[in-house]
Amino acid sequence: MIFQMSKIKTELQNQLEENIIVHRKILHMSNDIVDVISNIQKKLKKGGKILFCGNGGSAADAQHLAAEFLIRLRPHINRNPIPALTLTQDTSTLTACGNDYSYDMLYARTLESIGCSGDCLLGITTSGNSQNVYNAMELAKEMNIQAFGFLGAGGGKVLELCDEAFIVPENETGRIQECHITAGHALMEHIEDELIEKKYMSLQ
């Protein structure tokens, strides 16, 4: 039992150290994150909404970030909801598209129904090669929807369709996802701060 606990502790320490190492790497890539944040902010200011998509853990990240846009991230911040939706829909939509068309078409199908010119799409994929994200990005171009990526593993084929992208320089899925949510929270906090500042300035 003591040996097992020691092993778990060692593995945990290794994971935490890996997390710190990868986050230090992205410190030198802050301009990439800033570019994504700046461009999404411009779209939201002009009345567009932000749409998210991803698979597995990245689908959870998409829902996580959309919820924080709609509600809030920080408990002491009170502001109006920001228009945001995840293309990861309910199980009926997921299974209907998979059965009737193809799972690869899920996000493109949803984007076609609710996306509008002037919106922005943030595709989250650790491999950069998720076909359903790629198809949604491709359609976004046709619909005049600006496409952004939170990617990993060199960016993959989705990178070619991104107007701006943040690529985590790592191949381990867990480490990539941890950096994606850090960047997502940075995006959210900046936009909340901008909204609060704007509200404050309008009262002067």
N, C-alpha and C positions, 0 to 999 in steps of 0.2 A: 504493500500500500504506500509506504514512504517513497519507494522507488518510482511508483506510478505518479505520485504527486510531484516529485522532482522533475520527472520527464515532462509533465504538463506545463510546469512553470518554465522550463527551458524553452519549450516550443512557443509558449506565449511570449516570452522575452524576444525570441527570434522574430516572431511576427511583428511585434511592436518596433523592433529595430529596423526591419524591412520597411515598415510604414514610414518611419522617420526618414530613412534614406531616400525613398521615392518622393516624399514631400519636399525634401531639400532639393531634389532635382528640379521639381516644378517651380521652385523659387526663382530659378533662372529663366523660366518660361512665362513669367507673369504678364508679359506683353500680349501673349496669345490669349490669355484669359481676359485681359482688359479689352482687347479688340472685340471679343464675343459679347462681353457685358455692354460695351459702348453701343454696338450696333443693335442689340436687342432693345436697349433702352430707347434708342431713336424710334424704333418701330412702335413701341408701346406709347410713346409720347404722341405719335401721330394717329393714335386710335386703333392700332392693330392689337391682336392678341397673340399669345405665345402658346404653341402646341408642342407637346412632348411625345416621344415614342422610344421604345426600347424593348428588349426581351429578357425574361428571367429577372435577375437582380436589377438589371437596367430598367425593366418595366416598373419595378418597385420604386426605383429612383425617380422615374418619370412621374409616377403618381405622388410620390413624396414632395417633389418640387412644385407640381401643379397645386397641391393642397396648400403649400405655404404661400403661393402667389394669391390664391383665392381667399385664404383666411389671414394668416400672418406667420412670421417666423419667430419673432421675439415678443415675449409676453407684455413688455412695457410699451410696445409700438401699437398705436391705434391709427388705422388708416383705411381708406376705401379698398374694396377688393380689386385685385388686378386681374383682367381677363386672361385666364389660362385654362387649358384642357389637356388631358392626356388622351392620346389616340388608343391607349390600351383600354378597351371598352369592357362591358360585362361579358360573362361566360356565354350567353346566348349569341352575342355578336361574334365573339371569337370562334365558337364552334360552327356557326352558320357559314362564316366566310371560309373557314378551313374545309368544310364539307362541300359547299356549293361552288366555290372558286378555288382558292389556294391560300394557305396561310401566308404565303409570300405577298399576297395582295391585300392583307388585312389593313395595314396602315394607309396605303394609297387609297383604298376604298373609303375609309373613314375621312381621310383628308379631303377627298373630292367632295364629300357631303357637307363638311363644316368649315373648311378652309376658305379664306377670302384673300384677294390681292391686298397686300399691305401687312399681312400677318407674318409671323416668323415661326419656323419649325426647328426644334432642337432634337436631333437624333442622338441617342445615347447607345453606343455599342463598343464593348471592350475589344472585340476583334476588328471592328471596322468593316466587317464583311456580311453583316446580317442582311439577307436579301429583302426582307420586308421593309427594313429601314431604308435601304438603297432605293427601292421602288417608290417609297414615299418622297424621298429627296428628289428623285427624278421628276415626279409629278409636281412637286413644289416649284421647280424651275418653270414649268409650263404655266403654272397658276400665278406667277409673279409673287411667290412667297419666298422670302429669304431663308436660306437653309444654313444651319449651324450644326457643328458636331462636337460632342464630347466622346473622344475616341481613345483607343489604346493600340498597342502592338504595331506601331508604325503608321496607323491611320486606316489601312486597308483600302478597299475600293470605294467606300463611302466618302473618303477624303476628296476625291475628284469632283464631287457634287456640292461640297461645302463652300459657302461664301467666306466663312471664317471657321476655324476649328481649334480646339484645345486637345492635344494628343499627349496622353500620359506615356512617358518613355519607359514602358514596362510591359511584360508579357503575362504576368501573374494576374488572373482575373480579380482576386480580392483586393490587391493593392491598387489596381486601376479604378475599381469602383469606389474605394475610399477617397481617392483623389477627385473623382467625378463629383461626389457629394460635397467635398470641400469647395470645389469651384462653383457648384450650384448654390451653396450657401453664401459664397462671396457675391454672386450675382444677385441673390435675393436681398442681402443686406444693403448692397449699394443702391438698388432700386428703391427699397424702403426709405433709406436715408434721403434719397433724391426727392421722394414724394413728401416726406416730412419737411424738408427744407423749402420746397416749393409752397407747401401750405403755410409755413411760417412767414415766408417772404410776402405772400399774398395778403397777410394781415397787417403788414407794416404801412 
